[in-house]
């Protein structure tokens, strides 16, 4: 990882809540941003921030999520997700997360990621796959 990966760096992403990001179980008039989709968008924003500060062959994987989804966002509304590196502990990174729609805050929390060597991770997964085939 590069020396530019430091607490305080931040990234803000914007998106529009499309149909694929909404719940469907309460009917068409209640299509709102689904929490699992919000979580996915948070993870991608955190990964995008980290990738700009990682070396070739490195990536990050999620290890912990702690969010409060505090307000509903209607389909078609804009959302802004801001992620900030709060803490570095070796290859472990904790990010603070805030999200808001065009009216109010909708989410706050923390997300932890771990910086990995992609090739070493692939080797570890291949070895696990072989062990799983024996079980």
N, C-alpha and C positions, 0 to 999 in steps of 0.2 A: 504494500500500500504506500501511497505517496505521502510526503510530509504535509501536504495540504489538507489531509483528513484531520480536522481539529474540531473540538467542541465549538459550537456557535455557527458553523456553516449551515446554510438553510436553502431550501428549494420550495417554490410554490408552483403547483400545477393546477390547471383549470380543466374542467370537463363539463359536459352537459349530461344530465341524467336521462338516458335513453330508455326505451322499453326493456331492453335486456338487463338493465341495472335495477329494475323494480320488482316488488313483490306482486303476485297475482292473486293470492288466496283471499283477499278482501274485496275483490271485484274491480272493475275497470275504473270506477271513480275514486278508488283509494290506492292507485298505483303510486308508491313512494319508493325512494332509494332503499334497497334491501341492505341490511347490515352486512351480510357476507360479501356483497359487491363493494360496499364502502371499504371493508377490510382489504379486499383485493386491490382496490385503487390506492389505499394507504401503502400497502406493501410495495406496489410498483413505484410509487413516488419515492419511498425510502431507498429502494434499489437504484433508481435512476440517480438520486443524489450521490450515493456511494460510488457508483460506477465511474463517475467523473474524477474520483480521487483514488481509484485502484489501479494497480499495474496490470499489464496484459496477462491474461491467464487467471486473473482473480475475479471473483464474483461474491455475492453474499446470499445467505439463506436466512429465513426467519426462524427465530427461536422462542419468541414470547410476544404476546399481544395483550394489551390491557387498555381497552377503549370504552368510553361511555358514548353511546349513540343517543344524543339528547334531544334531537328534534327531527321531525319528518321533513323530507324534501320531495316536492312533487316532480313527477315526470316532466321533462322539458326545462327544468330550472338549471341554472349554472351553479357549479360547486367549485370552491377553491380549497385545495388541500395544501397546508404548509407543514413541512417536516424540518426539524432542526436537530443536528447532532448534539445530544446533551452530555454524553459520557463515552469515553473510550477506555477499554481495559484490555490491552493486547489487541486481539482480533475481534473482541466482542464490542459491539456498538449499541448504545441505547439512544433512541431518537424520541423527541417529543413531537406529538402530532396534534394539529388543530385543523378542523374543517368548518367551513361555513357556506351557506347558500347565499343567495342575493338578499335575504331578509335577516338571517340570524345564524349564530353558531350552531352547528349540528353535531360536532364530535370533538372530543378531547381525549388524550391518552398518551400511551407510550408503546413503542414497538422496539424489540431487540432483534438484532441481526448479527450473524457471525460471518466474518470474511474467510472465504475458502479458496484454496487452490483448485481450480476446476479439474485438472488432470488427476491430482491425488484423490479428489472426491470421486471421480469416475472409477478409479481403481478400487477404492473402498466399496463402492456400490456393486461393482462386478464381483468382488469377493463375497459380499453378502448374498448376492443372487445365487452364486454357486452353493453356498451353505443352505440357502432356502430350498434349493432343488433336492437336497439330500434329506430334508425333513419330511 
